[in-house]
Amino acid sequence: MKINRREFLKASVALGGGLSLEFSFPLVAKAAISSKAPVTEVNAWVVIHPDDRVVVRIARSEMGQGTYTALAQLVAEELDCDWAKVSSEFASPNEHIRRKRIWGSMSTGGSQGVRSSQDYVRKAGAAARVMLVNAAAARWKVPASECTVERGVITHGPSRRTLRYGEVAAEAARLQPPQDVALRDPKDWKIAGKPVHRFDIPDKVMGKPVFGVDVVLPGMLHASIAQCPVFGGTLKSLDAGAAEKMRGVKKVVRETDFVAVVADSWWRADQALQKLKIEWDAGANGNVSSESITAMLREGLAAPNLPQARKVGDGDTAMATAARVIEAEYSSPYLNHATMEPQTCTAWLKPEGFLEVWTSTQNGEASMATAAETAGLPLEKVEVHKMMLGGGFGRRGGPQDFVRQGVRIAMAMPGKPVKMMWSREEDMQHGFYRPASIVQLKAGLDARGNLIAMHTRIACPSILKVLMPQALGNGGIDFTAVRTLSDMPYAIPNQQVDYAMRNGHVPVGFWRAPGQQNAFYRECFIDELAVAAGRDPLEYRLAMLKPSDKNRLVLEAAAKAASWGGSLAPGVHRGLAVVDGFGSFAAMVAEVSVSAKGEVKVQRIVVAIDSGHVVNPDTCRAQAEGNVIYGLGSILYQENNVKNGRIVESNFHDFRLPQMAEMPKVETVLVPTGGFWGGHGEPAILPLTPAVCNAIFAATGKRIRSLPLRHHDLRGA
């Protein structure tokens, strides 16, 4: 895309003018000034109104994880403004491209929203503060060093004169921006690090239209969609005669891989969709089943000379001389993301050739690129309006299938906005699933039960091969498939991890904490080894962790908070696990009871988390609780099976979510040691499954090596 200097400057001031300090990494500034604007843009992140209201532009998406507020806290901290006057708005992907990707990454996943943005957003706030102070000093004709700032008010010390930010923003626009700025020490934070209320909560509580499904535009039409039930299948024939005659129907859209009905309401579109006589060509995958997928994975495990994700020491010799060898096999099924908001995209191809899209996306830039490619338009002729997400969990990140479909449908109805929304059944049966996997673990113990060798073989589909093939490592290693197994914190002198990539036709994607099932495998197997060695599971782990290891720190914190080793109510038993991931460290103790009928009740969860710097403690705790809710369903009930090439489960009646009565008490212990930036959105889900399953073993003596629990007979505990 080519944008000349005039166009670039016009784009820079299009959002309000005043002061435009643009910088990337490191701090580099280009000013675009318009003194007539009533609102001043103080760099790409900060907009200041004359009444001192501050709007912080957020490039990341908001799906309940609190990034929309946390990033504003960091900017406001360095800006030193009145927090009561701060709000957020989503940055425009179109402006992002026009301004040479000024906002950095727009992708929201991997618990990266705050930790990979914190440096440059803090610099944005600090740079704006410096320029505002310099502007005030210039008006007063005094040295800037004689001026101080507090809550958006600049004070000249000797004379006690004051100016508000809103009064000097336009003047600051005429100053040279700083090339470098000093950031506040987190110990001095006044806004960041505090449990402030999230910006998005009031509108959500009041039911205001903030999600993709809420979009309403003048003259908007609606579309319901049907895709081939078998992944990779195509449309063979279509009889739309009856549907086209139904009330409100505007058009039936035929594509190679889907059909859609456009009508004046979604209900009418969906009712007409049911009247279509569709014949699909399932292709080569029409006979694929869960059993054949399992056979494919087992073939992978048995294959010779697999790529090695990790190789340390001489495992063969250590195994041969071990006093005892322990072996186990674990497995996990495919899992849908099951977002409350189904996939939705509203697209409007306007007569002048400009395309607007409204969607709940984890990556606004990727959505814009997909929309532009689908419509055959240059990027500057596409805008994506990012909405709040009714759940993301990875589904709305890499895959942009819903955007592609929404734009295709809009292209069939030029000049009209069309909101496409999937039914729950389409959403459940056309996901990008957490990979099914099987792992074989083998460990060698010495005479004292110490772990001296471990050999792991894992077979599963590769997410990266599907979504990001350029990110595959040497030998075709997908780090998301082997993480937690290939990077164990335990001091094991001999280790080997083999990876068998086996991708079937079921599309896989990033599911909250990609590789999360590996934590289940590892931490349950470590428990097996502790039992085999006749040692306490906590002591066994601590013996393999260095004193300085943050895994040890959180493990000890969780054990202390849960009174590990102390008395429990009759029938209640404990299990624990510790896993680091996504920049943070998390340890968990689960307290579980199992009834005589085999019914599992998770009574209490204690989780200790060290994420370095904590921007909002309340959000961190809320995310830990959300991790427990989301992960509990995958432990107790959830799986996606395949029959005749298609997903069997279709809605929440056969893909059950946890109910309120099943929610345990969750206690979160924050151990913010500082010095680094960790994520919050996913770390607490990692130790959940193994902690619960280890507690079930403590209660029943039965080892859980496959999920969900509903397939296990735990009666007689």
C-alpha positions in Angstrom: 0.0 0.0 0.0 1.4 3.4 -1.0 0.4 6.5 1.0 2.1 9.8 0.1 3.1 12.4 2.6 0.0 14.5 2.2 -2.2 11.5 2.7 -0.2 10.4 5.7 -0.5 13.7 7.4 -4.2 14.0 6.6 -4.7 10.6 8.1 -2.7 11.5 11.2 -5.0 14.4 12.0 -8.2 12.8 10.9 -9.1 11.7 14.4 -9.1 15.1 15.9 -5.8 16.9 15.2 -4.3 19.1 17.8 -1.2 17.2 18.8 -0.1 14.0 17.1 3.0 12.5 18.5 3.6 9.3 16.6 6.2 6.8 17.7 7.0 3.2 17.5 10.0 1.4 19.0 12.1 3.1 20.2 10.4 6.5 20.8 10.3 8.3 17.5 8.0 11.3 16.9 6.3 12.9 13.9 3.9 15.8 14.7 0.8 16.6 12.7 -0.7 19.8 14.0 -4.2 21.3 13.6 -4.9 24.1 16.1 -8.6 24.3 15.1 -9.5 21.0 16.6 -11.7 21.1 19.7 -10.1 17.9 20.9 -6.3 17.3 21.0 -4.7 14.0 20.1 -1.7 13.8 22.3 0.1 11.0 20.5 -1.6 8.0 19.0 -2.7 6.7 22.4 -4.0 9.8 24.2 -6.8 12.2 23.3 -7.4 15.2 25.7 -10.7 17.1 25.7 -10.8 20.8 26.7 -12.5 19.8 29.9 -9.6 17.5 30.7 -11.3 14.3 29.9 -8.7 11.8 28.7 -9.4 9.1 26.1 -6.9 6.3 25.8 -6.9 4.4 22.5 -6.6 0.6 23.0 -5.2 -1.6 20.1 -5.9 -4.9 21.9 -9.3 -6.5 22.1 -11.5 -6.8 25.2 -13.1 -10.1 25.9 -13.5 -9.8 29.7 -9.8 -10.0 30.5 -9.6 -6.4 31.5 -7.0 -5.1 28.9 -9.3 -2.3 27.9 -8.9 -0.9 31.4 -5.4 -2.1 32.4 -3.7 -0.4 29.4 -5.5 2.8 30.2 -4.2 2.5 33.8 -0.6 2.3 32.6 -1.0 5.3 30.3 -2.8 7.4 32.9 -0.1 6.5 35.5 2.6 8.0 33.3 0.5 10.8 32.1 -0.4 11.7 35.7 -4.0 12.6 35.1 -7.3 12.4 37.0 -8.4 8.8 36.7 -12.0 9.8 37.2 -11.8 11.5 33.8 -10.2 8.7 31.9 -12.0 6.4 29.4 -10.9 4.0 26.6 -11.8 3.5 23.0 -10.6 1.0 20.4 -8.0 2.1 18.0 -9.0 2.0 14.3 -7.3 -0.8 12.3 -7.6 1.4 9.2 -5.8 4.3 10.9 -3.3 1.7 12.2 -2.3 0.8 8.7 -2.3 4.4 7.4 -0.1 5.4 10.3 2.4 2.6 9.6 1.2 0.3 12.4 1.6 2.9 15.0 -0.2 0.9 17.7 2.1 -2.1 17.4 0.3 -5.5 17.5 -3.5 -5.6 17.5 -3.5 -9.3 18.2 -5.0 -10.3 21.6 -4.0 -13.8 22.7 -1.5 -15.7 24.7 -2.1 -13.4 27.6 0.0 -10.8 25.7 -2.4 -7.9 25.9 -0.7 -6.0 28.7 2.7 -7.6 29.0 3.8 -7.0 25.4 2.3 -3.5 25.2 3.3 -2.1 28.6 6.6 -0.6 27.6 5.4 1.6 24.7 2.0 2.5 26.2 3.7 3.8 29.3 6.2 5.7 27.2 3.2 7.2 25.3 1.8 8.5 28.6 5.2 9.8 29.8 6.0 11.5 26.5 2.6 13.3 26.5 3.2 14.4 30.1 6.6 15.9 29.2 5.2 17.8 26.3 2.3 19.2 28.3 4.7 20.4 31.0 7.0 22.0 28.5 4.1 23.8 26.9 3.0 25.2 30.3 6.5 26.2 31.1 6.8 28.0 27.7 3.6 29.9 28.4 4.9 31.0 31.8 8.4 31.6 30.5 9.9 29.5 33.3 12.1 26.4 33.3 10.2 23.1 33.0 12.2 21.9 36.0 10.3 24.3 38.2 7.0 22.6 37.2 5.2 19.6 38.7 2.2 17.6 37.7 -0.6 16.0 39.8 -3.8 14.6 38.4 -3.7 16.6 35.2 -2.8 19.9 36.8 0.6 21.5 36.1 1.9 23.7 38.8 4.7 26.2 38.7 6.3 25.9 42.1 7.7 29.4 42.8 4.6 31.3 41.6 2.0 28.6 42.4 0.4 29.3 39.0 -1.5 26.3 37.5 -2.8 25.1 34.2 -4.9 22.1 33.3 -3.9 19.6 30.6 -6.9 20.7 28.5 -5.7 24.2 28.4 -2.2 23.5 27.0 -2.6 20.5 24.7 -2.8 22.6 21.6 0.4 24.5 22.5 2.2 21.2 23.3 1.5 20.2 19.8 4.0 22.8 18.5 6.8 21.4 20.6 9.5 18.9 19.7 8.5 15.5 21.3 11.1 13.9 23.6 13.3 11.3 22.2 13.4 9.4 25.5 11.4 9.4 28.7 11.9 8.1 32.2 9.2 5.7 33.5 7.9 5.6 37.0 9.1 2.9 39.3 6.1 0.5 40.0 6.6 1.0 43.7 5.5 4.6 43.1 2.4 3.8 41.1 -0.8 5.6 42.1 -3.2 4.4 39.4 -1.6 1.3 38.0 -1.3 -1.5 40.5 -4.6 -0.5 42.1 -8.0 -2.4 42.0 -9.9 0.1 39.8 -13.3 -0.7 38.3 -13.2 -1.9 34.7 -14.5 0.5 32.0 -16.6 -2.2 30.2 -18.6 -3.5 33.2 -21.3 -0.9 33.5 -22.4 -1.1 29.9 -22.4 -4.9 30.0 -24.4 -5.0 33.2 -26.9 -2.6 31.8 -27.2 -4.6 28.6 -26.0 -1.8 26.3 -25.1 -2.8 22.7 -21.4 -3.5 22.9 -21.0 -7.0 21.3 -20.8 -8.0 17.7 -24.3 -9.5 17.9 -25.7 -6.2 19.1 -24.8 -4.2 15.9 -27.8 -2.4 14.4 -27.4 -0.2 11.3 -30.0 1.7 9.2 -31.5 -0.6 6.6 -29.6 -3.6 7.9 -30.3 -7.1 6.6 -29.6 -10.4 8.4 -28.0 -13.6 7.2 -28.1 -17.2 8.6 -25.5 -19.6 7.3 -25.1 -23.3 6.7 -21.7 -24.9 6.1 -20.8 -28.4 5.0 -21.0 -30.7 8.1 -17.8 -32.4 7.0 -14.7 -30.2 7.2 -13.4 -29.7 3.7 -16.6 -30.7 2.0 -18.3 -28.7 -0.7 -21.7 -27.8 -2.0 -23.0 -30.4 -4.5 -26.5 -29.1 -5.3 -29.0 -26.6 -3.9 -32.8 -26.2 -4.4 -33.7 -22.8 -2.9 -37.1 -22.5 -4.5 -39.2 -22.8 -1.3 -36.9 -20.6 0.7 -36.8 -17.8 -1.8 -40.6 -17.5 -1.7 -40.7 -17.0 2.1 -41.6 -13.7 3.7 -38.8 -11.3 4.2 -36.2 -13.3 2.2 -34.0 -11.1 0.0 -31.5 -13.5 -1.4 -30.0 -17.0 -1.2 -26.2 -16.8 -1.4 -24.4 -19.8 -2.8 -20.7 -20.4 -2.2 -18.4 -23.4 -2.6 -18.2 -24.1 1.1 -21.4 -22.5 2.5 -24.9 -21.3 1.7 -26.6 -18.4 3.4 -30.1 -16.8 3.4 -30.4 -13.0 3.6 -33.6 -11.7 5.0 -35.1 -8.7 6.9 -34.6 -10.5 10.2 -32.3 -13.2 11.4 -35.2 -15.4 12.5 -36.7 -15.3 9.0 -33.3 -15.9 7.4 -32.8 -19.0 9.6 -36.3 -20.3 9.1 -35.7 -20.0 5.3 -32.3 -21.7 5.7 -34.1 -24.8 7.1 -36.2 -25.0 4.0 -33.2 -25.2 1.6 -32.7 -28.6 0.0 -28.9 -28.9 0.3 -26.7 -31.8 -0.9 -23.1 -31.7 0.2 -20.1 -33.5 -1.2 -18.3 -34.8 1.9 -15.2 -35.7 -0.1 -12.5 -37.9 1.2 -13.3 -37.2 4.9 -16.8 -38.5 5.1 -15.8 -41.7 6.9 -13.5 -40.2 9.5 -14.4 -41.0 13.1 -13.0 -40.5 16.6 -11.8 -44.1 16.4 -9.9 -43.5 13.1 -8.4 -40.3 14.6 -7.2 -42.2 17.6 -5.7 -44.8 15.3 -3.9 -42.0 13.5 -2.4 -40.7 16.7 -1.3 -44.1 17.9 0.4 -44.6 14.5 2.3 -41.4 15.3 3.4 -42.6 18.7 4.6 -45.9 17.2 6.6 -44.2 14.4 10.4 -44.4 14.5 12.8 -41.4 14.5 10.3 -38.8 15.6 11.5 -35.2 15.8 12.8 -34.3 19.2 11.5 -31.3 21.0 14.0 -31.8 23.8 17.1 -34.0 24.4 19.2 -33.7 27.6 21.6 -36.3 28.9 21.5 -40.0 28.1 18.0 -41.2 28.8 18.5 -44.7 27.5 21.4 -45.5 29.9 19.6 -43.9 32.8 16.5 -45.9 32.2 18.5 -49.1 31.9 20.1 -48.5 35.3 17.0 -47.2 37.1 15.8 -49.0 40.2 12.3 -48.6 38.9 10.6 -47.6 35.7 7.1 -46.1 35.7 5.0 -45.8 32.5 1.6 -44.2 31.8 -0.5 -43.1 28.9 -2.8 -40.0 29.0 -5.2 -38.5 26.4 -7.5 -35.6 25.8 -10.3 -35.0 23.3 -11.0 -32.2 20.8 -12.7 -29.2 22.5 -14.7 -26.4 21.1 -14.3 -22.9 22.5 -18.0 -22.6 23.2 -18.1 -18.8 23.3 -21.4 -17.4 24.6 -21.5 -15.1 21.5 -21.6 -17.2 18.3 -19.4 -16.1 15.4 -20.8 -12.9 14.0 -19.8 -10.4 11.3 -21.6 -7.3 10.0 -20.3 -6.1 6.6 -21.4 -3.1 4.4 -20.0 -2.7 0.9 -20.8 0.9 0.2 -21.5 2.3 -3.3 -18.2 4.3 -3.3 -16.3 1.0 -2.9 -15.5 1.4 0.8 -16.1 -1.7 3.0 -17.0 -1.4 6.7 -17.0 -4.4 9.0 -18.3 -4.7 12.6 -17.1 -7.8 14.4 -16.0 -9.3 17.7 -12.4 -10.1 16.9 -9.2 -10.8 18.8 -7.2 -9.3 16.0 -8.5 -6.2 14.3 -5.7 -6.0 11.8 -6.1 -9.6 10.7 -9.8 -9.1 10.3 -9.2 -6.0 8.1 -6.6 -7.9 6.0 -9.1 -10.8 5.6 -11.9 -8.5 4.6 -9.7 -6.6 2.1 -8.5 -9.8 0.5 -12.0 -11.3 0.3 -13.4 -8.1 -1.3 -10.4 -7.5 -3.5 -9.9 -4.0 -2.0 -6.8 -2.2 -0.9 -6.4 -1.9 2.9 -7.1 1.8 3.0 -10.6 1.1 1.7 -11.6 -1.2 4.5 -12.4 -0.3 8.1 -13.0 -2.8 10.9 -15.0 -1.6 13.9 -13.9 -3.7 16.9 -16.7 -4.8 19.2 -16.5 -6.3 22.7 -16.2 -10.0 22.5 -18.7 -12.4 24.1 -15.9 -14.8 24.7 -12.8 -15.3 22.7 -10.5 -18.0 24.2 -8.5 -18.1 20.9 -11.5 -18.8 18.6 -11.7 -15.2 17.3 -7.9 -14.8 16.8 -6.1 -16.7 14.1 -9.2 -18.0 12.2 -11.0 -15.2 10.4 -13.5 -17.5 8.7 -16.5 -15.6 10.0 -15.1 -12.3 8.6 -14.5 -13.9 5.2 -18.1 -15.3 5.1 -19.6 -12.0 6.3 -17.8 -10.1 3.5 -18.8 -12.6 0.9 -22.4 -12.3 1.8 -22.2 -8.5 1.8 -20.7 -8.6 -1.6 -23.8 -10.3 -2.8 -25.9 -7.5 -1.4 -23.9 -4.3 -2.4 -25.0 -1.1 -0.8 -26.7 -2.9 2.1 -25.3 -3.7 5.6 -25.7 -7.4 6.3 -25.3 -8.9 9.7 -24.3 -12.6 9.5 -24.7 -14.6 12.7 -24.0 -18.3 13.1 -26.5 -20.5 14.9 -25.3 -22.3 18.0 -25.2 -25.5 16.1 -23.0 -24.0 13.4 -20.7 -22.5 16.0 -20.4 -25.9 17.9 -19.8 -27.9 14.8 -17.5 -25.6 12.8 -14.9 -24.5 15.3 -11.1 -24.6 15.4 -10.8 -27.1 18.2 -8.3 -27.7 20.9 -6.2 -30.6 19.5 -7.0 -34.2 20.6 -3.8 -35.8 21.8 -2.2 -38.9 23.3 1.0 -38.9 25.3 3.1 -41.8 26.6 5.3 -41.0 29.6 8.1 -43.1 30.9 10.2 -42.3 34.0 13.2 -43.8 35.7 13.6 -43.6 39.4 16.7 -44.3 41.5 16.7 -46.4 44.7 15.5 -43.4 46.7 12.7 -42.6 44.3 14.4 -39.6 42.7 13.5 -38.9 39.1 16.6 -39.5 37.0 15.2 -39.9 33.5 12.0 -39.0 31.7 11.0 -39.9 28.1 7.8 -38.4 26.6 6.2 -39.1 23.3 3.2 -37.0 22.2 1.0 -37.3 19.2 -1.4 -34.5 18.3 -2.3 -32.2 15.4 -0.3 -29.0 15.0 -2.1 -25.7 15.5 0.8 -23.8 13.9 0.6 -25.9 10.7 -3.1 -24.8 10.4 -2.8 -21.2 11.3 0.9 -20.1 11.3 3.0 -22.6 9.3 5.9 -20.0 9.2 6.2 -20.3 13.0 7.0 -24.1 13.0 10.4 -24.8 14.5 13.2 -26.9 13.2 12.1 -30.4 12.3 8.5 -29.3 12.2 8.2 -28.9 16.0 5.1 -27.0 17.1 6.0 -25.4 20.4 2.3 -25.2 21.4 2.1 -29.0 21.1 5.0 -29.7 23.4 5.1 -26.8 25.8 5.0 -27.7 29.5 6.4 -31.1 28.5 9.6 -29.9 26.8 10.3 -27.0 29.2 9.8 -28.6 32.7 11.2 -26.6 35.6 12.1 -29.8 37.5 15.8 -30.8 37.8 15.7 -34.0 35.7 19.2 -34.9 34.4 18.0 -37.0 31.5 15.1 -35.9 29.3 13.7 -36.6 25.9 10.5 -35.3 24.3 9.4 -36.8 20.9 6.7 -35.2 18.8 4.5 -36.9 16.3 2.6 -34.3 14.3 -0.6 -35.9 13.0 -3.1 -33.4 11.4 -6.4 -34.8 10.4 -9.2 -33.0 8.7 -10.6 -31.5 11.9 -9.3 -27.9 12.1 -7.5 -27.0 15.3 -6.8 -23.7 16.9 -5.6 -21.9 20.0 -7.8 -22.8 22.9 -7.4 -20.9 26.2 -3.8 -21.6 27.2 -2.7 -23.6 24.1 -1.0 -26.8 25.2 -3.1 -26.7 28.4 -3.7 -30.5 28.3 0.1 -31.1 28.6 -0.1 -29.6 32.1 -2.6 -32.3 32.9 -0.3 -35.0 31.6 2.9 -33.7 33.3 1.6 -32.8 36.7 -0.5 -36.0 37.1 2.4 -38.1 36.1 4.7 -36.3 38.6 2.1 -37.2 41.2 2.2 -40.8 40.1 6.0 -40.8 40.6 5.6 -39.2 44.1 3.2 -42.0 45.1 5.6 -44.7 43.6 8.4 -43.1 45.6 6.3 -43.1 48.7 6.7 -39.3 49.1 4.4 -36.4 49.7 3.5 -34.8 46.3 4.5 -31.3 47.6 7.8 -32.4 49.0 8.6 -34.4 45.8 8.1 -31.3 43.6 10.0 -29.0 45.9 13.0 -31.3 45.9 13.3 -30.9 42.2 12.9 -27.1 42.2 15.7 -24.6 42.8 15.4 -22.3 45.8 15.2 -19.3 43.5 12.6 -20.8 41.1 9.4 -18.8 41.0 7.5 -22.1 40.6 8.8 -23.0 44.0 7.6 -19.6 45.4 4.0 -20.0 44.2 3.9 -23.7 45.1 4.9 -22.9 48.7 2.4 -20.0 48.7 -0.5 -22.1 47.5 0.3 -24.9 49.9 0.5 -22.5 52.8 -2.8 -20.8 51.9 -4.5 -24.2 51.6 -3.0 -25.6 54.8 -1.4 -28.5 52.8 -1.0 -31.4 55.2 -3.6 -30.0 57.6 -7.0 -31.5 58.5 -9.9 -31.5 56.1 -13.7 -32.1 56.4 -14.6 -35.8 56.1 -14.6 -37.0 52.5 -12.6 -34.0 51.2 -9.2 -34.6 49.7 -6.5 -32.4 48.2 -4.4 -32.4 45.1 -1.9 -29.9 43.8 0.0 -28.9 40.7 2.4 -26.1 39.6 2.8 -24.9 36.0 4.4 -21.8 34.5 3.2 -20.3 31.3 2.4 -17.1 29.4 5.0 -15.2 31.4 3.5 -16.1 34.8 3.8 -18.8 37.4 0.8 -20.5 39.0 0.4 -23.2 41.6 -3.0 -24.7 42.7 -4.4 -26.8 45.5 -7.8 -28.4 44.8 -10.1 -29.8 47.5 -12.4 -32.4 46.1 -15.0 -34.8 47.4 -16.4 -37.9 45.6 -19.7 -39.3 46.6 -20.5 -43.0 46.9 -22.3 -42.6 43.6 -19.1 -41.4 42.0 -20.2 -37.7 41.8 -17.3 -35.3 41.9 -17.6 -32.0 43.7 -14.8 -29.5 43.5 -15.2 -27.8 46.9 -12.3 -25.3 47.0 -9.5 -24.0 44.8 -6.5 -22.1 46.1 -4.3 -20.6 43.4 -1.1 -18.7 43.9 0.1 -16.6 41.0 3.3 -14.6 40.3 2.9 -12.4 37.3 5.6 -9.9 38.2 3.9 -6.6 38.0 0.1 -6.6 38.6 -1.7 -3.7 37.0 -5.1 -4.4 38.4 -5.3 -6.9 41.3 -9.1 -7.3 41.0 -8.8 -8.2 37.3 -6.1 -10.7 38.1 -8.3 -12.4 40.7 -11.3 -12.3 38.3 -9.2 -14.0 35.6 -8.2 -16.8 38.0 -11.8 -17.4 38.8 -12.7 -17.3 35.1 -10.0 -19.8 34.4 -11.5 -22.2 36.9 -15.0 -21.8 35.5 -13.8 -22.4 31.9 -11.5 -25.2 32.8 -14.0 -27.0 35.0 -16.3 -27.8 32.1 -13.4 -29.5 30.2 -12.6 -31.6 33.3 -16.1 -32.7 34.1 -18.1 -33.0 30.9 -16.8 -31.6 27.6 -15.5 -33.4 24.5 -16.1 -33.2 20.8 -16.4 -36.5 19.0 -16.3 -37.2 15.2 -18.6 -39.5 13.3 -18.9 -39.7 9.5 -16.4 -36.8 9.3 -18.5 -34.4 11.3 -18.6 -33.1 14.9 -21.3 -35.0 16.9 -22.0 -32.4 19.6 -24.3 -29.6 18.5 -25.3 -27.4 21.4 -25.0 -27.0 25.2 -27.3 -30.0 25.9 -24.4 -32.3 24.8 -21.5 -30.0 25.3 -22.3 -29.0 28.9 -21.1 -26.0 30.7 -20.6 -25.9 34.5 -23.5 -24.5 36.4 -23.4 -22.0 39.2 -24.0 -24.6 41.9 -20.9 -26.5 40.6 -18.6 -23.6 41.1 -16.1 -24.1 43.9 -14.9 -21.4 46.2 -11.8 -19.8 44.6 -9.1 -18.1 46.7 -6.4 -16.3 44.7 -3.1 -15.5 46.3 -1.1 -12.8 44.4 2.6 -13.1 44.8 3.8 -10.2 42.6 7.6 -10.3 42.9 8.1 -7.6 40.3 10.8 -7.3 37.8 8.9 -8.9 34.9 5.5 -8.8 33.1 3.4 -11.9 33.1 0.0 -12.6 31.7 -3.2 -13.1 33.6 -5.8 -14.5 31.1 -4.5 -18.1 31.0 -1.9 -19.1 33.6 -4.4 -20.2 36.3 -6.1 -22.7 34.0 -2.9 -24.7 33.5 -2.7 -26.3 37.0 -6.4 -26.8 37.3 -7.0 -30.1 35.6 -4.0 -31.9 37.3 -4.8 -30.4 40.7 -8.4 -31.7 40.5 -7.4 -35.1 39.1 -4.7 -35.6 41.7 -7.3 -34.8 44.4 -9.6 -37.4 42.9 -6.8 -39.9 43.2 -6.3 -39.0 46.8 -10.1 -39.5 47.4 -10.6 -42.7 45.4 -7.2 -44.3 44.7 -8.2 -44.2 41.0 -5.9 -42.4 38.6 -7.5 -40.2 35.9 -5.6 -40.4 32.7 -8.3 -39.3 30.2 -11.0 -36.7 30.1 -13.8 -35.9 30.6 -14.5 -37.3 34.1 -18.1 -38.4 33.1 -16.6 -41.4 31.4 -15.0 -42.7 34.6 -16.7 -44.9 37.2 -15.7 -43.4 40.5 -18.4 -45.2 42.6 -17.4 -46.8 45.8 -15.0 -44.1 46.9 
